[in-house]
């Protein structure tokens, strides 16, 4: 089963100086911190802030190519956490009606999902595998950077090593 989530916050981890995107379940308490790259964090943040650029950025280009080919992104799903690495799939429907699932880094999938305005799904086992505290995360609001930092501090010590 998959949880429907939204981007709740983006912050820089205080110890690793690595960006973290926080996903929060829309109709529940599950949360998921995902360590991402600086460029991907910028791509997500600029879309959240509705910053327009005069020329298409990478994720805008991908969306534009898909539209030009008649393909539609229907959703993205973060499917697993294995060896401290998250995995995601982008679900597409081609112009001919063929359904495809394309492997992607979660950060790229999230950036594309925001641009295509499609659901961000997370397999329910992923937040559970990480052990993020649901109740505390539910108390943290989008602008509550201190609470998100406290949650990061409680995660396993070997977690957060960003991998490509």
Long-range contacts (C-beta under 8 A, 24 or more apart in sequence): 1-123, 1-124, 2-77, 2-121, 2-122, 2-123, 2-124, 3-28, 3-30, 3-121, 3-122, 3-123, 3-124, 3-127, 4-119, 4-120, 4-121, 5-30, 5-32, 5-120, 5-121, 5-122, 6-120, 7-44, 7-48, 7-110, 7-114, 7-120, 8-140, 8-142, 9-140, 9-142, 9-143, 9-144, 9-145, 9-148, 10-41, 10-44, 10-45, 10-48, 11-145, 11-148, 11-149, 13-152, 13-160, 14-149, 14-152, 15-160, 16-160, 16-161, 16-162, 18-160, 18-162, 20-148, 20-152, 20-160, 21-107, 21-110, 22-137, 22-148, 23-78, 23-110, 23-120, 23-122, 24-137, 24-138, 25-122, 28-134, 29-134, 29-135, 29-137, 29-138, 30-122, 30-124, 30-127, 30-132, 30-134, 31-127, 31-132, 31-134, 31-137, 31-138, 31-151, 32-78, 32-122, 32-126, 32-127, 32-130, 32-132, 33-130, 33-132, 33-148, 33-151, 33-152, 33-155, 34-78, 34-86, 34-106, 34-107, 34-110, 35-160, 35-161, 35-162, 36-105, 36-106, 36-107, 36-162, 37-107, 37-162, 37-164, 40-105, 40-107, 40-108, 40-111, 41-107, 43-107, 43-111, 44-107, 44-110, 44-111, 44-114, 47-111, 47-114, 47-115, 48-114, 59-108, 59-111, 59-112, 59-115, 60-115, 62-112, 63-112, 63-115, 63-116, 66-92, 66-116, 69-94, 69-95, 70-94, 70-95, 71-95, 72-116, 73-112, 73-113, 73-116, 73-118, 74-118, 75-113, 75-118, 75-119, 75-120, 75-121, 76-104, 76-109, 76-110, 76-112, 76-113, 76-118, 76-119, 76-120, 76-121, 77-109, 77-121, 77-122, 77-123, 78-106, 78-109, 78-120, 78-121, 78-122, 78-123, 78-126, 79-123, 79-126, 80-123, 80-125, 80-126, 81-126, 81-129, 81-130, 84-158, 84-159, 84-160, 84-161, 84-163, 85-163, 86-126, 105-164, 130-155, 130-156, 130-159, 131-155, 131-156
